[in-house]
Amino acid sequence: MKPRQSLSQYDYRPPEMLAYLRHYGYHFSRRMHDFAVSRMRRDNKPITPWTKEKVEQTLHKYGITLDNAVAYDHVYVLNMALADFYGSSITDERALALFVKDYVDDEDQPDGFVFNRFYADCALSGTPIPWEDVLDPS
């Protein structure tokens, strides 16, 4: 299947967003991850997010290696799954780790898919992203 041209090229991008994309592309920096995760809820309560170290220790514990992990994308995915699926369709820690592998290493998704999905959710829900606040060196 021939790739299509991205329709997002016609979207308006504020200068602060362009600065973020120049630094990180369509991937999560530490601060962008922290912003995104701070909005996650389970049963109307904020989740207790997992750190990058805890996510990576859990992946290692189950012998899972990510081929396409970039910056904090995999950490965002685990926390998103923790908020939305854990304890329901994802029943244990091993399944949670495997979900991260499936999502991050999905072979037919383009680079930046994880972040683009988050961005689309923010746009659809009218959630502003504090672009200047999420620029950092991590």
Secondary structure by P-SEA (a helix, b strand, c coil): ccccccccccccccaaaaaaaacccccccaaaaaaaaaaccccccccccccaaaaaaaaaaacccccccccaaaaaaaaaaaacccccccccaaaaaaaaaaaaaccccccaaaaaaaaaaaaaaccccccccccccc
